[in-house]
C-alpha cells in the first residue's frame, strides 16, 4: 500500500481532529504522521521530530529554523518510501519544504482559512521574518498542488499572489451516517456551538443574541463545546448577560454527535477577526447537516458555499446579534421551517 507523509507542526491538537479523519476512509493510501510536537490526539506511531520538554528545544529549532532532517525521519523515508508529503496549513507547507527537497518528494499543501487571511502571515519583517515569510516563495514554487478548503480560500490566495494554476478547491469530507434519530423540530431549547474559542468564531455575538432572547424565548439555553484563549472572557460575558449556558470544554466525537442530536440548532456565528483571521469552511457545519441538525450561520468566508439561506440553513450578517437572535427564534417557533431545512438531507433521518 503506498504511503504518504502527513506533516503538521503540532500533531493531534483537539481543534484539528478533522485532519486525521481525512485519511481514515482511504483504502489505498497509508498515512505516516510527522510533526515537531505531540498533541493530545496524535497517533501513537507518529514520527515526532524533536524530543519532548527542554531537551527537545534544540531539535525543534534545528528543524524549524534550519531545515535539519533528523535521522529518525530519514530512516522512515528509506523504509516506507512515501510517494509524497502532504502538509497541513500554510506554515506546515513552509516547514515541510526541506523534507520534500531532501527526500525528493512531491509537496502538496492544504490551506484551511486563517493561514490564507491573517495579515501577519503576509506582512514583512525585514529584520526577523517568520519561517512562512522566508520560505513562502520557495514553497509555492516547489508545491505540486495547493489545496484550498473553499473557493473563498482560493480567491484569497490568488489575491496574495499565488499562481491560480496550482490552486485547487477541495472541500474536506465527513462520514455520512446511515440513519439518524432526531427529536421533532422545535422541541429542544438548546442552541449549540462547537469550536475553538477564539475571536473569529464569534461566540461573543452568540452570547449577545441569547441575551436578546431572554425575554421572548426564556426556555432557550446555550451549550458551548470547545475551548481556547477567549473562554474566560466569554464565561464572564455570559454571566453578566444572565443567560443559561454551559461551557463543556472539548468532548470526543461521539459526545459531540450526541449533543447535536439533542440540539434545536447549531450556531456558527463566525466573523473576520481584527487580525484578518477568517474561517475556511468549518467542517462542523457539514457534520451537523449530515445529522439533520438545522444550522444558523453567518455570511462569512466559505460558509455560503455550503449553507444556502432558507434552503440548507439560515444565514445572517457577521457580528449582528439582533439578526442572529431572530434566526434562532424563527427555528424555535417554526417547526415547519426547521423540517424544511432538515428535508434536503432527509434520507435516513428518523423523527422520534
C-alpha positions as CSV (number, residue, x, y, z in Angstrom):
1,X,0.0,0.0,0.0
2,X,1.5,3.4,-1.0
3,X,2.4,5.6,1.9
4,X,2.4,9.4,2.2
5,X,3.9,11.7,4.8
6,X,1.3,13.9,6.5
7,X,3.0,16.9,8.2
8,X,1.5,19.1,10.9
9,X,3.8,21.1,13.2
10,X,1.9,20.1,16.3
11,X,0.1,16.8,15.7
12,X,-3.2,15.9,17.4
13,X,-4.5,19.3,18.5
14,X,-8.0,18.9,19.8
15,X,-9.5,21.5,17.5
16,X,-7.9,19.8,14.5
17,X,-9.4,16.3,14.8
18,X,-10.6,16.7,11.2
19,X,-7.0,16.3,9.9
20,X,-6.7,12.6,10.9
21,X,-10.3,11.9,9.8
22,X,-9.5,12.9,6.3
23,X,-7.3,9.9,5.8
24,X,-9.4,7.2,7.5
25,X,-11.5,6.3,4.5
26,X,-8.7,5.8,2.1
27,X,-8.2,2.1,1.2
28,X,-5.1,2.5,-0.9
29,X,-3.1,5.2,1.0
30,X,-1.3,4.7,4.3
31,X,-0.6,8.0,6.1
32,X,2.6,8.4,8.1
33,X,2.1,11.3,10.5
34,X,5.0,13.6,11.1
35,X,5.3,16.6,13.4
36,X,7.6,18.5,15.7
37,X,5.3,18.3,18.8
38,X,2.9,15.7,20.0
39,X,-0.6,16.9,20.8
40,X,-3.2,15.0,22.9
41,X,-4.8,13.3,19.9
42,X,-1.7,12.4,18.0
43,X,-1.4,8.8,16.7
44,X,0.9,6.6,18.9
45,X,3.0,5.7,15.9
46,X,3.5,9.3,14.7
47,X,7.1,10.4,13.9
48,X,7.9,13.3,16.3
49,X,11.0,15.1,15.1
50,X,12.1,16.5,18.5
51,X,12.1,15.1,22.0
52,X,9.6,16.5,24.4
53,X,10.5,19.1,27.0
54,X,13.6,21.3,27.3
55,X,15.9,18.7,25.7
56,X,13.8,18.8,22.5
57,X,14.1,22.6,22.2
58,X,17.3,22.4,20.2
59,X,16.0,19.8,17.9
60,X,12.9,21.8,17.2
61,X,14.9,24.9,16.4
62,X,17.3,22.9,14.2
63,X,14.4,21.5,12.2
64,X,12.0,24.5,12.1
65,X,14.5,27.3,11.6
66,X,17.4,25.5,9.7
67,X,15.6,22.6,8.0
68,X,17.7,19.9,9.6
69,X,16.2,16.5,8.9
70,X,16.5,14.1,12.0
71,X,17.9,10.7,11.4
72,X,14.7,9.0,12.5
73,X,12.8,10.6,9.7
74,X,15.4,9.6,7.2
75,X,15.0,6.0,8.3
76,X,11.3,6.1,8.0
77,X,11.6,7.6,4.5
78,X,14.1,4.9,3.5
79,X,12.0,2.1,4.9
80,X,8.5,3.2,3.9
81,X,9.3,5.0,0.6
82,X,6.4,7.5,0.7
83,X,5.0,8.8,-2.6
84,X,4.6,12.4,-1.5
85,X,4.3,14.7,1.5
86,X,1.0,16.4,2.3
87,X,1.4,19.4,4.6
88,X,-1.5,20.8,6.6
89,X,-1.8,24.7,6.8
90,X,0.5,27.2,5.1
91,X,3.1,27.2,7.9
92,X,3.1,23.4,7.7
93,X,4.0,23.7,4.0
94,X,6.9,26.0,4.8
95,X,8.1,23.7,7.5
96,X,7.7,20.6,5.3
97,X,9.6,22.1,2.3
98,X,13.0,21.0,3.5
99,X,11.7,17.4,3.9
100,X,10.3,17.4,0.4
101,X,13.5,18.8,-1.0
102,X,15.7,16.4,1.0
103,X,13.7,13.3,0.1
104,X,12.8,14.5,-3.4
105,X,9.1,14.1,-2.8
106,X,6.2,16.0,-4.4
107,X,4.8,18.6,-2.0
108,X,1.0,19.1,-1.5
109,X,-0.2,21.8,0.9
110,X,-3.7,22.4,2.2
111,X,-4.7,25.9,3.3
112,X,-7.5,26.0,5.8
113,X,-8.5,29.6,6.4
114,X,-6.5,31.8,8.7
115,X,-3.3,30.8,7.1
116,X,-4.6,32.5,3.9
117,X,-6.2,35.5,5.6
118,X,-4.2,36.6,8.6
119,X,-2.4,39.8,7.8
120,X,0.7,39.0,9.8
121,X,1.5,36.0,7.6
122,X,1.8,38.2,4.5
123,X,3.4,41.2,6.1
124,X,7.1,42.0,6.0
125,X,9.5,41.8,8.9
126,X,12.8,42.8,7.4
127,X,15.0,42.1,10.5
128,X,13.2,38.9,11.8
129,X,11.0,37.5,9.1
130,X,8.9,34.5,10.1
131,X,9.5,31.0,8.7
132,X,6.5,31.3,6.5
133,X,7.6,34.7,5.1
134,X,11.1,33.4,4.4
135,X,10.1,30.2,2.7
136,X,6.7,31.2,1.1
137,X,8.1,31.9,-2.4
138,X,10.1,28.7,-2.5
139,X,7.2,26.6,-1.1
140,X,4.8,27.9,-3.7
141,X,7.3,27.2,-6.5
142,X,8.1,23.7,-5.2
143,X,4.5,22.7,-4.5
144,X,2.9,20.3,-6.9
145,X,-0.6,21.3,-5.8
146,X,-2.1,23.7,-3.2
147,X,-5.4,22.5,-1.9
148,X,-7.9,25.1,-0.7
149,X,-10.8,24.1,1.6
150,X,-13.2,26.6,-0.1
151,X,-13.4,28.9,-3.1
152,X,-13.0,31.7,-0.6
153,X,-9.6,30.5,0.5
154,X,-8.6,30.0,-3.1
155,X,-9.6,33.6,-4.0
156,X,-7.7,35.0,-1.1
157,X,-4.5,33.2,-2.1
158,X,-4.8,34.5,-5.6
159,X,-5.1,38.0,-4.2
160,X,-1.9,37.2,-2.2
161,X,-0.1,36.4,-5.4
162,X,-0.3,32.6,-5.5
163,X,-0.5,31.1,-9.0
164,X,-4.1,30.2,-9.9
165,X,-3.0,27.1,-11.8
166,X,-1.6,25.4,-8.7
167,X,-4.7,26.2,-6.5
168,X,-7.4,23.5,-6.3
169,X,-10.6,23.9,-4.3
170,X,-11.0,20.7,-2.4
171,X,-13.7,20.6,0.3
172,X,-13.0,18.5,3.4
173,X,-15.1,15.3,3.7
174,X,-17.1,13.8,6.6
175,X,-18.6,10.5,7.5
176,X,-22.3,10.2,6.5
177,X,-24.4,8.3,9.0
178,X,-26.7,5.7,7.5
179,X,-29.5,6.6,9.9
180,X,-30.1,9.5,12.3
181,X,-32.8,9.6,15.1
182,X,-33.8,13.1,15.9
183,X,-36.5,14.7,18.2
184,X,-39.3,16.6,16.5
185,X,-38.2,20.1,15.3
186,X,-38.6,22.8,17.9
187,X,-38.9,20.5,21.0
188,X,-35.3,21.1,22.1
189,X,-34.4,24.5,23.6
190,X,-30.6,24.1,23.3
191,X,-28.6,26.3,20.9
192,X,-25.3,24.5,20.3
193,X,-21.9,25.9,19.4
194,X,-18.9,23.7,18.7
195,X,-15.4,25.0,18.0
196,X,-12.3,26.7,19.3
197,X,-13.0,29.8,21.5
198,X,-11.2,32.5,19.6
199,X,-12.2,35.9,18.2
200,X,-13.1,34.7,14.7
201,X,-15.7,32.2,16.0
202,X,-18.0,35.0,17.1
203,X,-19.2,33.4,20.3
204,X,-19.5,36.8,22.0
205,X,-22.1,37.7,19.3
206,X,-23.9,34.5,20.1
207,X,-24.0,35.3,23.8
208,X,-25.4,38.7,23.0
209,X,-28.0,37.1,20.8
210,X,-29.0,34.8,23.6
211,X,-29.3,37.8,25.9
212,X,-31.7,39.4,23.5
213,X,-33.8,36.3,23.5
214,X,-34.1,36.1,27.3
215,X,-37.5,37.9,27.3
216,X,-39.0,36.4,24.1
217,X,-37.8,32.8,24.5
218,X,-36.8,32.2,28.1
219,X,-36.8,28.5,27.6
220,X,-33.7,28.6,25.4
221,X,-30.2,27.7,26.7
222,X,-26.7,27.8,25.2
223,X,-24.3,24.8,25.1
224,X,-20.7,25.6,24.2
225,X,-18.4,22.7,23.3
226,X,-14.7,23.7,22.8
227,X,-12.0,25.6,24.5
228,X,-9.5,28.3,23.7
229,X,-7.9,31.6,24.9
230,X,-11.2,33.5,24.9
231,X,-13.0,31.1,27.2
232,X,-12.6,33.2,30.4
233,X,-13.9,36.4,28.8
234,X,-16.8,34.5,27.3
235,X,-17.8,32.9,30.6
236,X,-17.7,36.4,32.2
237,X,-19.8,37.9,29.4
238,X,-22.4,35.1,29.7
239,X,-22.6,35.5,33.4
240,X,-23.1,39.3,33.1
241,X,-25.8,38.7,30.4
242,X,-27.6,36.3,32.8
243,X,-28.2,33.6,30.1
244,X,-28.5,29.9,30.6
245,X,-25.2,28.5,29.4
246,X,-22.9,25.5,29.9
247,X,-19.2,25.5,28.8
248,X,-18.2,21.9,28.4
249,X,-14.7,22.2,27.1
250,X,-13.6,19.7,24.4
251,X,-15.6,16.5,24.1
252,X,-14.9,13.4,22.0
253,X,-16.7,12.9,18.6
254,X,-19.4,10.6,20.0
255,X,-20.4,13.1,22.7
256,X,-20.4,15.9,20.2
257,X,-22.7,14.0,17.9
258,X,-25.0,13.2,20.8
259,X,-25.1,16.9,21.7
260,X,-26.0,17.7,18.1
261,X,-28.9,15.2,18.1
262,X,-30.3,16.8,21.2
263,X,-30.0,20.4,19.9
264,X,-32.5,22.8,18.5
265,X,-29.8,24.0,16.1
266,X,-26.1,24.5,15.5
267,X,-25.0,28.2,15.6
268,X,-21.9,29.2,13.6
269,X,-21.5,32.9,14.2
270,X,-18.1,33.3,12.6
271,X,-16.6,36.7,11.7
272,X,-13.4,38.2,10.4
273,X,-11.1,38.9,13.4
274,X,-9.2,42.1,13.8
275,X,-6.0,40.3,12.7
276,X,-7.7,39.3,9.4
277,X,-8.2,35.7,10.7
278,X,-11.1,34.1,8.9
279,X,-12.6,30.6,8.5
280,X,-12.1,28.5,5.5
281,X,-15.2,26.4,5.8
282,X,-16.0,24.9,9.2
283,X,-16.4,21.1,9.0
284,X,-18.8,21.2,12.0
285,X,-21.4,22.7,9.6
286,X,-21.2,19.6,7.4
287,X,-21.3,17.3,10.4
288,X,-24.5,19.0,11.7
289,X,-26.1,18.8,8.2
290,X,-25.3,15.1,8.0
291,X,-27.2,14.6,11.2
292,X,-30.2,16.6,10.1
293,X,-29.5,19.5,12.6
294,X,-30.6,22.9,11.3
295,X,-27.7,25.4,11.0
296,X,-27.8,29.1,11.6
297,X,-24.5,30.7,10.4
298,X,-23.1,34.0,9.1
299,X,-22.3,35.1,5.6
300,X,-18.6,34.6,6.3
301,X,-15.7,33.2,4.3
302,X,-16.7,29.8,2.7
303,X,-19.8,29.3,4.7
304,X,-22.3,30.4,1.9
305,X,-20.7,27.8,-0.4
306,X,-22.5,25.1,1.6
307,X,-25.3,27.0,3.5
308,X,-27.9,28.3,1.2
309,X,-30.2,30.7,3.0
310,X,-33.6,29.2,3.8
311,X,-32.7,26.0,1.8
312,X,-29.9,24.3,3.7
313,X,-29.8,26.7,6.7
314,X,-30.3,30.3,7.7
315,X,-27.6,33.0,7.0
316,X,-27.2,36.2,8.9
317,X,-24.7,39.1,8.7
318,X,-21.5,38.9,10.7
319,X,-21.3,40.4,14.2
320,X,-25.1,41.1,14.2
321,X,-26.6,39.7,17.4
322,X,-30.1,41.0,16.6
323,X,-30.2,39.2,13.3
324,X,-28.8,36.0,14.9
325,X,-31.4,36.2,17.6
326,X,-34.2,36.5,15.0
327,X,-32.9,33.4,13.1
328,X,-32.7,31.3,16.3
329,X,-36.2,32.4,17.3
330,X,-37.5,31.5,13.8
331,X,-36.3,28.0,14.1
332,X,-37.7,27.6,17.6
333,X,-41.1,29.0,16.7
334,X,-41.5,27.5,13.2
335,X,-41.1,23.6,13.2
336,X,-42.1,23.6,9.5
337,X,-39.1,25.8,8.7
338,X,-36.8,23.5,10.7
339,X,-38.1,20.4,9.0
340,X,-37.7,22.0,5.5
341,X,-34.0,22.7,6.4
342,X,-33.7,19.1,7.5
343,X,-35.6,17.8,4.5
344,X,-32.8,18.4,1.9
345,X,-30.9,15.6,3.7
346,X,-34.0,13.6,4.7
347,X,-32.7,10.2,3.6
348,X,-32.0,8.1,6.6
349,X,-33.4,10.6,9.1
350,X,-36.0,9.4,11.6
351,X,-38.0,11.8,13.7
352,X,-38.9,10.5,17.2
